[in-house]
Amino acid sequence: MKNSADVAMAEPGTYGRSSLVHVDCRVHELLLRQRRQERTMLKLIASENFASSAVLEATGSIFANKYAEGYPGARYYAGNEIVDELETLAIERLKALFGSEHANVQPYSGSPANQAVYRALLSPRDKVMGLPLPEGGHLTHGWSVNFSGTDYQRVPYGLHDKTQQIDYDRLRETARRERPKLIWVGGTSYPRVFDYAAMAEIALEANSYLVADIAHISGLIVAGAHPNPVAHCDVVTSTSHKSIRGPRGGFILSRNEDRYQPLYHPKSKHNLAKRIDRAVFPLLQGGPHMNTIAALAVALQEAANPSFRVYGQQIVNNAKALAGALLERGYKLVTGGTDNHMLILDLRNRPLSGKAYAERLSRAGIIANFNMVPGDRRHPALTSGIRLGTPAVTSMGMRETEMVQIAAFIDSVCRQPDDQEVHASVRREVADFCTAFDVPGITDR
Ligand SMILES: *Cc1c(COP(=O)(O)O)cnc(C)c1O
C-alpha cells in the first residue's frame, strides 16, 4: 500500500502542487522569522528597501523557468516570443523614465553591470578614476581587492578636507595630469548631490569616458529628487533593488554612439550600445533572469506613477529630518548633513567603534550598517561610522515626525551602549512603533 507521501514522491511533477510550507518547513520557518523581524524592526540600511507585492509576485513567477540567451528578436532558444515582449517592455520603460538612448536590463546585479562597462570601454591596465571606498565610493570603482583594482590602474580622487565633499578642483588637476580612460561618478556612502555637469567638463578635457553609477539614487532620480546624469554621461549603471524599489538586479543605460570610438576603439565595428550589450552577453553572462526582468518592468511602471515623485521627495525629506534631529542631539554627520536618502554618523570621537554601535542598535531593533568615515583611523572591519538610510522606512509610510522619534531611539542606545535593559526596552518600543505601519510585501498581502 502506498501512502500519499509516497505517491507525491513517485509521480513526477507533483512537487509543484505543494506550497513552500508543505515542501520545506525549515526554509518556510526561516522565511516567517525574517518576515517577523522585518515587520518589527526599523530597516535603516541605506541600500535596502521593501519592494511591492506586485514586484515580489513577478520575481517569484514562472518567468524564472525560461531560458532566453540573447536579446529580443535574436535568441538562442525557441519559444521566446512572450519574453521578447517582456524584455522590450522593460527596456522601453527604462529609456522613457531616464531619457536614455539605450538600455540593457540583463545584468544580474550592480557589480556585474559595472564589470560589463569595464569590458565594453577599456582594456586591462587602462587608467580608471574613482572615489575610494573609505571616502564613499564603491568596491567596483577601483578598490584594491576587487577586479577593478587588480586588473586596471587605479587613480583615486578624493574629498575636500573641510567640506568632506568631492574636491572637483583637485579632481580636475588629477584628470588633466593622468588622463584616465574612464571616470566614475557615484558612490555607496556619499550623502550629497553629484555635480554631473562639472564631471562632464572634466571628462571632456581629459578624453575620458564618464560613467555614473546611480545604484543608490536611481529612485531619487526618477522621482526628480536628485539630478539625472544621463545627458552628461556616456554610460549610467544602476542596481534595481535600492531606492527604485525593484527586484534584485541591475541595468545599464548608454548613448548609442561612442564619442571616443576613433580614439579608443578604431577597429571595432560596433557602436557603444552594441558593445555594452555584447559585454553583458555573451562576454560575461549567459541566460538573463527573466523573472527579474519582469519584476523590473513592474517596478518601472510603479516608478512612472506620479505618486513615486511624492515618495522620492519624502525619502529626502525624511533623511533631512533624521539628520536634523541627530544634529540637535549633538551627533556629528559626514559633510554636516544630507541632500539625498542617507546620512553618515561620524563617531570618531566616541568610545566605541561603528561596528559596536551597530550591534547595540540591532539589539534594540534598529538595523543599520557600520561604515568608514573620511579620515577614519579604525580598521575597516570596525570603522568609526554608522550609515543610515530612509528608503525602507519611507516605503512603510513614515514621515518627518517618525524620523524625530527614530533619532530619539538611536540616541537612547548610543548614549547607553552598555545598558542591556535600555536596549531591550527600546526594542519593545520599536516593535510597538512599527505596528502602526504597513510593510510592503509583508503586511499588505
Ligand atoms: C550597491 C552598489 C553597487 C553594487 O550592487 P550589487 O547589486 O551589490 O552588486 C554598485 N555600485 C554602487 C555605487 C552601489 O551602491
The ligand as an SDF file (V2000), in Angstrom:
LIG
                    3D

 15 15  0  0  0  0  0  0  0  0999 V2000
   25.1410   48.6150   -4.2850 C   0  0  0  0  0  0  0  0  0  0  0  0
   26.1010   49.2360   -5.2420 C   0  0  0  0  0  0  0  0  0  0  0  0
   26.6480   48.5050   -6.3110 C   0  0  0  0  0  0  0  0  0  0  0  0
   26.6000   47.0160   -6.4230 C   0  0  0  0  0  0  0  0  0  0  0  0
   25.4560   46.3910   -6.4330 O   0  0  0  0  0  0  0  0  0  0  0  0
   25.3460   44.8200   -6.1200 P   0  0  0  0  0  0  0  0  0  0  0  0
   23.9780   44.5580   -6.5980 O   0  0  0  0  0  0  0  0  0  0  0  0
   25.5360   44.6820   -4.6440 O   0  0  0  0  0  0  0  0  0  0  0  0
   26.3810   44.1160   -6.8990 O   0  0  0  0  0  0  0  0  0  0  0  0
   27.4220   49.1680   -7.2360 C   0  0  0  0  0  0  0  0  0  0  0  0
   27.6690   50.4690   -7.1060 N   0  0  0  0  0  0  0  0  0  0  0  0
   27.1920   51.2010   -6.0830 C   0  0  0  0  0  0  0  0  0  0  0  0
   27.5030   52.6510   -6.0140 C   0  0  0  0  0  0  0  0  0  0  0  0
   26.4040   50.5990   -5.1080 C   0  0  0  0  0  0  0  0  0  0  0  0
   25.9650   51.3180   -4.0710 O   0  0  0  0  0  0  0  0  0  0  0  0
  1  2  1  0
  2  3  1  0
  2 14  2  0
  3  4  1  0
  3 10  2  0
  4  5  1  0
  5  6  1  0
  6  7  2  0
  6  8  1  0
  6  9  1  0
 10 11  1  0
 11 12  2  0
 12 13  1  0
 12 14  1  0
 14 15  1  0
M  END
$$$$
